[in-house]
């Protein structure tokens, strides 16, 4: 930490500990007196992960604010952080899409971060996008910078330029076109297409001169199974609806006289449907989609993992409405890249399911498998993927445990990563807490049912 305005890249694949390492570096810099203000920029769905990672791993005093929501709230939270009176590391976390917005960008400049961490830095691979230009300007002012990415170079080798323009412009320079002319050969219509590259060995050598690369295969001590949570924050309006549903559930259970596991689970089911984005109104034939928080988080994962990294992905969800919403999202995102998704849920005939699994396992263009967890969580092999997203889970530990084994079984050659999409302060956290104890939620709800509706 002796050089000013320098950066370093942690090019770790998913599950290899780049967040933990980044926190350790920031903490060491804080203890050395080099860094007092830290700005973390991440995809929206990842922003809420950082406070929890700091809570788990930071062995130094810190104060953290996640700058999400309305503009006024973001500015107030940032102001509160600046005015925090104690000598802590002051950490601001914000999503990429907000960095260049009017008023926000100026506030981030005034925040004057000593260090900036660009998490999933491939989000600024396009050199002339608004968020990339904002990050370049913020990076030019910061003393220390880090990029975190498992896939910094995705579609084209030129993807690396913008990320390193932020990280350390002395590596590849300030001008994208000079960089492109150095390493790319142009051709096609009006010579505007990259037809091949030259001197890639030098490009990679320069890239790695200020970066450290870790893959799952190289991390021999990596656990075979890694679990990660992506947190979703409800909007104030959505939180009000959720709290209303909780109060209604509490009142109905209190007035019912007799409390059974079935009656409690029915109320929890409605809360869980809401965290997945759907509201089941009284006497309605179909659930109504009321929010897209989890779908937006899933879109981030699809973009980074499937579209950019060209890897296969398994997605489990509990409710049929969720499965169909995920199918629609995959169709919208994948089709234009020549990719497709397949799905198995209750309405799919049993005799057709084997061919669907085989297609996912063998067809390179079939990159996503969507499974309704009660239907597709047992008895099939999905080892073409080593990462699984849980959009939602059911209350049964045995069913959940079985679903984990769809990718973690004979034939799997890579460590497995599981990502849970979790709405903060909701039934989602209660369910995961029970599953982490290897318990069925149904066994705990009768005696402790009030905690699910009053906390």
N, C-alpha and C positions, 0 to 999 in steps of 0.2 A: 504494500500500500504506500510506496514511496513516490511513485510517479503521479503527476497530476493529469487529469483529463485522459485517463487511460481506461481500457475496458478488458473484459475477459469473458469468454463463452463457456458455459457448461452445456455441452451437447450430449445430454444424457437421454437415452430412450425412456419411455414411460415406465415408471416403477423402479427406476435406478437411483432415486434419491436426490434429484436436482434441487427440489425445494428445500430439503433439509440442509444441503450443502450451501445453498445461497444464504439461508438464515445464519448458518455458522460463520460464513465470511462476513456478512453484515455485522454480526455480533462482535467478531474480532476487531473489525474496523472501528466500531463504536468504542470498544474498550481501549483501543489505541488513541482515541481522541480524533480520529480522522473523519468519522461520519456521525453527524448528529440528526440529520434529516434524510429519510429514505423514501423514495417514490417507487412504488411497484405498479407496473402497468400490465394488465392481463386481460384475456377474454372475459366477457361478462360472467360466464358460468364458473370461472376459476377465482374470481375476486373474493368470494366468500370463503374460499378454502384457506386463504392466507392467514386470517386471524386465528383460525383453529390450529394451523401448523405452528404459528408463533407460540400459541398457548402450550402446545405439546413439546416444543423443542428449544425455545429461546431461554437460555440460562443467563439472561442479562435483563436489566430494566428496560421496558419499552412501553409505548402507548401507540395504539393502532386505530385508524379510522378507515372504514370502507366507504368510498365516495360514490354511492349509488342513489338513485331516486331523482327527484326534481332538482333543477339547477340550484335553486335557493338553498335546499337542504345540503347539497354537496358543498357549496361555498361556506355555509355555516359550519359544517363538520370540519372542513379544512381550516377554517379560522379558529375553531376550538382547539384543534391539534397544535396550531402555531402558538396559541396562547397558553398551552398546558404548562404549568409553572415548575414542574419537577424535571430534574436532569435525566430524562429518559431518552432513548432512541425514539424519535417521532416518525411514525410510519404511516404514509398515505397510500391507499390502494384504489386504483381507478381502472375502468375498462378503456380499451384502445379507442373505441368509437367516440368517447367523450373528450379525449385529449385536445382536439383541435377546435372544439366548440367555443363560440364567442363567450367571453367571460371566464370560462373554465381554463382555457389555455393561459390567459394572462395570470390567473390565480396560481396555476402550477409554476409559471415562471417566477412569480413573486415568492412562492414557497421555497425556491432556491435549494433544491435537494442536493445534498452532498453526493449521494449515490442514487442511480436509477437502475432498477431491474426490469428488463423487458421479458416477461414470462410468455412462453409460446411465441417467440420472436418472429416466427414465420408470418405472423400477422402484419408485419411491416416489410414484407419482401418486395412489394410494389413501390418502386422508388419515388413515384410522383403522386401517390395517394395522399389525401389530406392527413391521415393519421401518421403516415410515414414521415411526412415533412414536419409535422408537429414534434414527433419523437426526435428527429434530427436536430431541431432547434433546442429542444430541452436537453438533449445529450451534449450539445456543444457547450452548454453552460455548466453541466454537472462535472464534478471532479473525477468520479468513478462510476463505471457502468458495467452491467452484466447482461448478457442475453442467456435465456434458458430455452432450449429446444431440443427435441429428439430428432427433428427433421428440418434443419435449417435450409437445406437444398432439397427441393421437392420436385417440381416439374422441370426446371431449367437451372443450370449452374449460375445464371445471372441473378437468381433469387438471393444469393448471398450478399450482393452489393449493398442493398439498402440497410440490411441488418448491421453490416460492418461500417457503413457510413455513420450509423448511430453509435456503434461500439467504439471504433477507433478509425477515423478517416485516413490515418497514415498508412493503413494496410492496403486499401484499394483506391484511395483518393476520394475526391468530392464529386467528381463528374461521372454520372452513369454511362454516358455515351463514350467517354474515353475508356472506361472500364470494359464496356462491351466491345469496342473496337480492338482492345488488347487481347481479349480471350475468345471472341466469337467471330465466326465467318458468316456474313450476311448473304442472302440470296433470295430466290423467289420473286414475287411480284414487287417491282420497285425496290428490290433488295432490302426489304423490310422484315424478312424472316430469318431466324437463326437456322442455318443448315448444318453447322457443325461447330465444334470447339477446338481450340488449340492451347497448348501449354497448360493443360488441366493439372498436371503434376505440380506446377508452380502455384497455381491458384489454390490447390488443396494445402500445399505446404504453408502458404501465407495464412490461410484460414486457421490451420492448427497451431500457428505460431503464438496465438493468444487464446487458445481454446483447449478444452480437454473433452475427449469423446469417450463415452461409456455405452456399450450395448448390453442387452440382456445376456447375450452369449458370453460376453467377457466378464460379466459380474458373477463369478462362480459362486460367491457366497450369498447371492440374492435368494431370498425365500422363493420356493416354487410358486407360492400364491401370494399376491400382493393386493391389498384392499384399499380403495381410495373412495372418498366421498366428494361429490360436487354439490355444493349447496345453492339452493334457490331461495331468494328472498321474495316474499309476497308483497305486492303493492299495498298501500294503506287501504284501498277499497277491497282488495282480495282478503286482506287480514281481517277486516270488519266482517265480511261474509263468513270466513272460517270461524271466527269467534262466535258469531251468531249461531252457526251450526253446532258448535260445542255447547253453547248454553241451552239450545233446544234439546240436544241429546241428554244433557244432565237433568233438565226438568222432566222430560218424558220418563227417564229411568227412575227418578225420584218418585214420581207420581204413580208409577206402575205397581209399586208394592213388592213384587217378586223380581229379584235380580237373577238372571241366568246368563251363562256364557253366551248363549245365542243372541239374547236381546242386546247385550253390551257390544258384541262383535258387529251386530247389524249397524249400530250407531257409528262405531269406528270405521266400518266399511264406507259409510257416506263421507266421513272426513278424508279417508284415503282417496276416494274418487276425486274429491275436490283438489287435493294436492297434485293429482295427475292432470288437472285442468278441466275436470268435468263436474257438473252439478246435476244431480238427479232430483228434479222437482217433483212434488207430489202429483201422482197420477199421470206423469209424463211417460210416453212410450219409449223415448230414447233419452239418454243423458245429453245435456247441453254443454258444449265447450265454452268455458268462461275465462280461461287463461292459457298462456302458452309458455310459462316459465320453464317447465321441464323440456318441452319441445325445443325451445331456444338453446338450452344447455346441450341437448342431444345434437342439435345442428352443429354446434361448435365441435363436438367429438367427431361427427361424420366428416366435417370439413378437414380437420387435422389428421384424423387417423385413416379414414377410408379414401377420400378423394385425393388428399395430398400425399399421404404415405403409401397409398396403394396396398393397404392391408385389409384383411377380412375382419368382420365384427359380428358378434352375437348380441342381440338385444332381447331381454325378457321383460314382459309387462304382465300385469295381472288381469286387467279388464279389457274386454273386447273393443270398447271405444278407443282405448289407448292404442291397441294394436293397429287399428285402422288409421288412426291419426299418424302413427309412426310410419305405416306403409305410404301414406300420402306424402309425408315429409321426405322419405327416401326416394320416392318417385320423382319428386320435384328436384332434389339435389343430385341424384345419381344418373338419371337418364341422359342428361346432356353430356356426361362423361363416358358414355358407353357402358355404364355399370347398372346393375339391377339388384333388387332385394327379393327374397322369398319369405314366406310366412307359413307357420303352422299354428292353428288355433282350433277351438272346439268344432267349428263348422267344416273344417277340412276333413274329407273322408280318410279313414285310417289306411285304406289301400293306396292312397295317393301320397302319403307322408314319406315313405321310403325314397321315392323318386325326388322329392323336394330336398331331403337331406343330402342325397347323392349329388344333386345339382350344386348345392352349396359347397360340398366337399371337393368337387372336381372341376367345376366350371370357373375359370379365372375371372369372368365378367360378373359372376354372382358373388357380390362382395359383402352382403349383409343378410343375416338370418334373423328373422323376428319370430319370437315364440311366445305364446301365451303360457305362462309358467306352469299352470296346472295341467296343460295338455302336452307341452313340448319339453318339460323339465326333467323327464325321465326317459330312459331306454334308447336314446339316440346319441350318436357321436358327432361332435361338431369341432373336431380338432384342427380343421383348416384355419380356425381363428385361435388366437391366444389371449384375446381380450373380450370381456363380456360386460355389457352395460345393463344394470337393473333399473329400468324406468320405474318399476314398482315391484313389490314382492307380496307374497301372501303371509298369513299369520302362522304358518306351519313350518317348524324348523326342518323336519324330515324332507319336505318338498323343496325347501330352499337348498338344503345340503345336496340333494340329488341334482338340482340344477347346476350347482357349482361344478359337478363332475362331467358336464357335457363337453367342456373344453379341457378339463384337467383329468386326463385318462390315458390309457395306452394308445400310443400313436402321437401324442403331443411331444414335441421336441423343444419347446420353449417354456420359460416361466410364464405363469398365467396372471393376468391382471383383471380385477373386478372393480367396476366403477358404479357406485350407487348414486342415483339422483335423489337428493334429499331436500325437502322443504324445511327450512329452519323452524324450530319451535313448533313442531307439528306432530301428528301421529306417525309420520315417517321415522322420526328419531326414536319414538317409543318402540316401534316395530323392530328397528335395527338393534336397539338395546336388548330386547328379548332374544333376538336371533344370535347376537354375540355371546349370550349366555347359554346358547343351545337349548332355549326354551320355546315352547309353543305359547304364543300370546294368550291363547284360549285358557291356559291353565292359570294365568295370573289375573285375568280380568274380573273375576267374580269378587274376590276379596279386596282388590285394589282398584276397582273400577273408577272411583272418584278422581284419582290422579290423572286419568286420561282426559278428563273433561274440565278440570279446574285449574291446572297449572298454566 
